[in-house]
Amino acid sequence: METHHRIGPIELAPSIEPKHGWSFLTIAFFSISMITFVSIGQAYILNQ
């Protein structure tokens, strides 16, 4: 019997472990933060 892991309300596929989901969410958070910083920072730096 395969166990289905969960991250909050999200049910993961049988082969996906919670650490995979948390790694994905962490990388997604930092990627979005970095892209936002680069786009705002570029406009600020080029105007100086």
C-alpha positions in Angstrom: 0.0 0.0 0.0 1.4 3.3 -1.1 1.2 6.3 1.2 0.2 9.7 -0.1 2.1 12.5 1.5 0.6 15.9 2.0 1.8 19.5 2.3 -1.1 21.3 3.9 -4.1 20.8 1.7 -2.0 19.6 -1.3 -1.8 15.9 -1.8 1.4 14.8 -3.4 1.9 12.0 -6.0 2.9 8.7 -4.5 6.6 9.0 -5.6 6.9 12.6 -4.3 8.1 13.1 -0.7 7.4 16.2 1.4 11.0 17.3 1.2 10.7 17.5 -2.6 7.7 19.8 -2.2 9.3 22.0 0.4 12.4 22.3 -1.7 10.4 23.4 -4.7 8.4 26.0 -2.7 11.6 27.4 -1.1 13.4 27.7 -4.5 10.2 29.3 -6.0 10.1 31.9 -3.2 13.7 32.9 -3.6 13.5 32.9 -7.4 10.5 35.2 -7.5 12.2 37.5 -4.9 15.4 37.6 -6.9 13.6 38.4 -10.2 11.7 41.2 -8.6 14.9 42.6 -7.0 16.8 42.5 -10.3 14.0 44.2 -12.3 13.6 47.0 -9.7 17.3 47.3 -9.0 18.2 47.6 -12.7 15.9 50.6 -13.2 17.4 52.2 -10.1 21.0 51.6 -11.0 20.7 52.7 -14.6 19.2 56.0 -13.6 22.1 56.9 -11.3 
